[in-house]
Amino acid sequence: MFIAQFIRTGLVMLVVILQPVLLYAEPVSGEYADGLMLAFDKQHKRLTAYFENYTGWDERFKWPRFSCIFYIEAKEAASSPAVIKTWYPQDKTVIAGNLSWSDDDSASIFIKLASEHGGCFNVQPFSREKVLFELMEPTDWLAIEIVKPKKAYFHRQPIAKSKTRAYVIARDVVKVIKTKPDWVYAEYRHYETGRITRGWLKKQTLLNSH
């Protein structure tokens, strides 16, 4: 009996020791440092992300001189490194790269690209070496998507008759929390106020949603 109890105790301890590894075996959705937002759909193994950062403040125009902005997608991100394609929203130029993480710390993301997007060399070069991003706040996002039309209205329910007055505009970035066949439940953080708007959007209004 003592031996059996010892074996059971050993197995429990083994599970406890292995648990952190299992928890961090896949990318973590959330807000990362230095301008990276990342979402991972565990069911479909699809990874989407959006990077946006600036540098060189222009006092005359009250706006940064240089910007680095691009969208990231990996349709199969079951293991590290994942092959990604990146592009500036609504631009046809695609730059390939890799996004990687370690099995024991997938809250640390590394990105390396084959070449640079416009403006990135002055903000954050991605082609020289892997760039590290540390997780700041985990979330329940399934996808990062970009708004396609001039206006896309939020709905209270996934039905056309429940349209609200709130809307997002072309190139706004929304985070998808759950999906239905023709709809997504998403959130948008307002750039100036930081206020978050949530609701249902028609899938057809998003650039890459499927």
C-alpha positions in Angstrom: 0.0 0.0 0.0 2.8 2.4 0.8 4.5 1.7 -2.5 1.2 2.3 -4.4 0.7 5.6 -2.5 4.2 6.6 -3.3 3.7 6.0 -7.0 0.4 8.0 -7.0 2.1 10.8 -5.2 5.0 10.7 -7.7 2.6 10.9 -10.7 0.8 13.9 -9.2 4.1 15.7 -8.7 5.0 14.9 -12.3 1.8 16.4 -13.6 2.3 19.5 -11.5 5.9 19.8 -12.8 4.8 19.4 -16.4 1.7 21.6 -16.2 3.5 24.9 -16.9 5.1 23.4 -20.1 1.7 22.2 -21.3 0.1 25.6 -20.6 2.7 27.4 -22.7 3.0 25.0 -25.6 1.2 27.4 -27.9 1.3 31.1 -28.6 -0.6 33.2 -26.1 -3.2 35.7 -27.3 -2.8 39.2 -25.9 -1.1 42.6 -25.8 2.6 42.4 -26.1 5.2 45.1 -25.5 6.3 47.5 -28.2 3.2 47.6 -30.3 2.4 43.9 -31.0 -1.2 42.5 -30.7 -1.5 38.8 -31.2 -4.3 36.3 -31.4 -4.2 32.5 -31.6 -7.2 30.3 -32.5 -6.4 27.0 -30.8 -9.1 25.1 -32.7 -7.9 26.0 -36.2 -4.2 26.7 -35.2 -4.5 30.1 -37.0 -2.3 32.9 -35.7 -3.0 36.6 -36.6 -1.2 39.6 -35.3 -0.8 43.3 -35.9 2.3 45.4 -35.3 2.2 49.2 -35.1 4.9 51.5 -33.7 6.4 54.9 -34.3 9.5 57.0 -33.6 11.0 60.5 -34.3 8.5 63.0 -32.9 7.8 65.9 -35.2 7.1 69.0 -33.0 5.8 71.0 -36.0 3.1 68.5 -37.0 2.7 66.9 -33.5 3.1 63.5 -35.0 5.9 60.9 -35.3 8.1 61.1 -38.4 8.4 57.3 -38.9 5.9 54.5 -38.7 6.2 50.7 -38.9 2.8 49.0 -39.4 2.0 45.5 -40.8 -0.4 42.6 -40.4 0.7 39.1 -39.7 -0.9 35.7 -40.5 0.1 32.1 -40.1 -2.6 29.6 -41.2 -0.8 26.7 -39.5 0.9 27.7 -36.2 0.8 24.3 -34.4 4.5 24.3 -33.7 7.4 26.8 -33.5 8.7 28.3 -35.7 5.6 29.2 -37.6 5.9 30.5 -41.2 4.2 33.8 -41.5 3.2 36.2 -44.2 3.1 39.9 -43.5 1.8 42.9 -45.3 0.7 46.5 -44.9 -3.1 46.6 -44.7 -4.6 46.8 -48.3 -1.2 46.6 -49.8 -0.4 43.6 -52.1 3.3 43.5 -51.2 3.8 40.4 -49.0 7.0 39.8 -46.9 7.5 36.3 -45.5 9.1 35.5 -42.2 9.1 33.3 -39.1 7.4 33.7 -35.7 8.8 31.5 -32.9 8.4 30.8 -29.3 9.8 28.2 -26.9 7.7 25.4 -25.4 8.4 26.5 -21.9 7.8 30.2 -22.5 5.4 31.0 -25.3 4.7 34.4 -23.7 7.9 35.5 -25.3 7.5 35.9 -29.1 10.3 36.3 -31.7 9.7 37.7 -35.2 12.1 37.8 -38.1 11.3 38.9 -41.7 13.0 38.4 -45.0 13.1 42.1 -45.7 11.7 45.4 -44.3 8.3 47.0 -44.7 8.3 50.7 -45.5 9.4 52.8 -42.6 10.3 49.9 -40.3 14.0 50.3 -40.8 13.8 53.6 -38.8 11.5 52.2 -36.1 12.2 48.6 -35.6 14.2 46.5 -38.2 13.0 43.0 -38.5 15.3 41.5 -41.1 18.6 41.8 -39.3 17.8 39.5 -36.4 14.9 38.1 -34.4 12.9 40.7 -32.5 11.6 39.8 -29.0 8.1 40.7 -27.8 7.1 40.1 -24.2 3.5 39.4 -23.2 2.0 42.2 -21.1 -1.7 41.1 -20.8 -3.2 37.8 -22.0 -6.6 37.9 -23.6 -9.3 35.7 -25.1 -8.9 36.9 -28.7 -9.3 34.4 -31.5 -8.2 36.7 -34.3 -6.9 40.2 -35.1 -8.8 41.5 -38.2 -8.9 44.7 -40.2 -12.0 46.6 -41.2 -12.6 46.7 -45.0 -15.5 49.1 -45.8 -15.7 52.9 -45.0 -18.1 52.0 -42.2 -18.9 48.7 -40.4 -21.6 48.9 -37.8 -21.7 47.0 -34.5 -24.8 44.9 -33.8 -26.3 43.9 -30.4 -27.0 40.4 -31.7 -25.8 38.5 -34.8 -28.8 39.6 -36.8 -29.1 42.5 -39.2 -32.0 44.2 -37.4 -29.9 44.7 -34.2 -27.6 47.4 -35.7 -26.3 50.0 -33.2 -25.0 53.5 -33.8 -21.4 52.5 -33.0 -19.2 51.7 -36.0 -15.6 51.2 -37.1 -14.0 52.5 -40.3 -11.6 51.2 -43.0 -8.3 50.0 -41.6 -9.4 50.0 -38.0 -8.1 46.9 -36.2 -10.6 44.8 -34.2 -10.1 41.7 -32.0 -12.4 38.8 -32.5 -13.6 37.0 -29.4 -16.1 34.5 -30.8 -17.5 33.6 -34.2 -20.7 32.4 -35.9 -21.0 31.4 -39.6 -21.6 35.0 -40.9 -20.7 37.0 -37.8 -17.9 37.8 -35.4 -18.2 39.2 -31.9 -15.3 41.7 -31.6 -13.9 44.6 -29.7 -12.3 47.9 -30.8 -10.2 50.1 -28.6 -10.5 53.8 -29.5 -7.2 55.3 -30.2 -7.7 58.7 -28.4 -9.9 57.7 -25.5 -8.9 54.1 -24.9 -12.6 53.2 -24.6 -13.5 49.8 -25.8 -16.6 49.1 -28.0 -17.9 45.5 -28.3 -20.5 44.0 -30.5 -21.3 41.8 -33.5 -19.8 42.6 -36.9 -20.7 41.0 -40.3 -17.8 38.8 -41.4 -17.9 40.3 -44.9 -16.8 43.6 -43.4 -13.4 42.2 -42.3 -10.5 42.0 -44.7 -9.2 38.5 -43.7 -11.8 36.9 -41.6 -13.0 33.4 -42.7 
